[in-house]
């Protein structure tokens, strides 16, 4: 493609990166993300979501969180899907610390103006309660009430 004078765009790169991720070649996928920048084509939210999702699917949640941090510190802002991918991944290892991360992601999500689905709120809330994080669960419950998605009759 490049030999013939065509310049790849983000769609082309995303297709290649998706293929590499699907084959489990995450390091090569990351190299292509770097190559995108070298070619003047910045990775977009779809690129990041794609790689973050595959890292999570491979059980590399720490790498997914590192990429998320890189994403948010750059020019690309996460979207609702980005947060949902990461929050879902926090329940895979079933660690109390991961559920705290899920709660913090939920708070950040709302702070950025996204309105999570009721399912997401309940999932995080239940996970926090089951792992003994009642204080943080109350904070999530207050956040949920602020979003107008929960009746005020629920008490912990």
N, C-alpha and C positions, 0 to 999 in steps of 0.2 A: 504494500500500500504506500509506504513512505517512499520506496524506490521509484514509484510511478508519479511522485509529486503530490500525492494526497496527504493532507494533514489530518491526523486523527482528532476527533472532538471528544467531549465528555461521554457521549453515547457510545462511541467506539471503544473508548477505554473501559467504560463500565461493563460492556459485554465481555471484553477480554478478562477483566478482573473477576467477573462472575464465574467465568469458565475456570479460571485458576483456583478460585475459592472452592468451587464445586469438586474439583479434583483433589482438594486438600493441600494445595500449594500456596499456603498463606504468605510465606516469605516472598515468593515471586509476585503475588498480588500486591504486597506492600511495595515492592520494587517498582511495579507499574504505577502505583500512586505517586511515587517519587518522580517517575519518568513523566507523568502528566504535568507536574509542576515545571519540569525542565522544558517541556514543549509549550509552556505558556497556557496550559489548560488546567485550571485549578480543580481539584476534586470537589464535587458538590455534595449535597446532603444525601443523595442517593448512593454515591460512591461510599461515603462513610457508613451509611446504614447497612449497605451490602457487606462490607468487610467486618463491621461490628457484629452483625448477625452471624456470620460464619465463624468468627472467633468464639462467640457464645455457643454455637452448635458444636464446636470442637472441644468445648470445656475450657477454653482459654479466656475466662472471664476477666482476669487481670489485664490481659492484652487488650481486650475490648474496652475496658475502663480507661486504659492508657490512651487508646486511640480517641475515645470520647473526650478526654481532657485536651488532647492535641486539637481536636475539632473545635471545642468551645474556646480555646485560647487563640484560635486563628480567625479567619474571615468567614468561616462556615458555621452557621448556627444550627443546632439540632432542631428537629421537628417532633411532633407527637409520636411518630413511629420510632424515632431514636430512643426516646424515653421508654416506650412500651417494650422494645427489644431488651433493653438493659434491665428494666424492672422484672420482666419475666425470667431473665437469666439469673437473677439474684435468688430465685427459689429453687434452682437446680441443686446446689450444694447443700441446701438446708442448714446453713450456718447462721447463727444469731447475728453475727457481724454483717453478713450479706443482706439480711433483712433491714438492718439499720441503713445500709447503703440504699436499699430500695425506698425506704422512707425519705431519705434525703433527696433522692432523685425525684420523688413525687412532689416534695416541697419545691424543689428547683423548677420543676415542670410548671407548677401553678404560678410561681413567681415570674416565670417568663411569659405568662398569659395563656397557657394551655389549660383546657378544662378536661381533666381525665375522665374516663368512663367510670360509672359507678362500680363496675366489676374491678377496675384497677384499685380504686380506693379500698373496697372491701377486701381484696386479696392482700394488700399490704397491711391493712388493719388487722386482719386475722393472723397473718404471719407474725406480726409484732406481739400480739396477745399470746400466741402459742409459745413464743420464745421468751416470755416474761418481761417484755418491754412495755409495760402498761403506761408508763409516763409518756413515752414517745407515741404510743397508740392514741393517747388523749390528745396530743398535739395534732396528729393526723385527723382525728375526729373533728376537732375544731376547724381545721383547714377544710374538711369536707363540708361542714356546716356553712362556712364562708362562701363556698362555691354554690350554695343553694341546692345541693343535691341530697340532703339528708334531713329528715325531720328532727326536731330538737327533743324528742322524747327519749332518745337513747342515752343511757348513762352507763359509765364504767364503774 
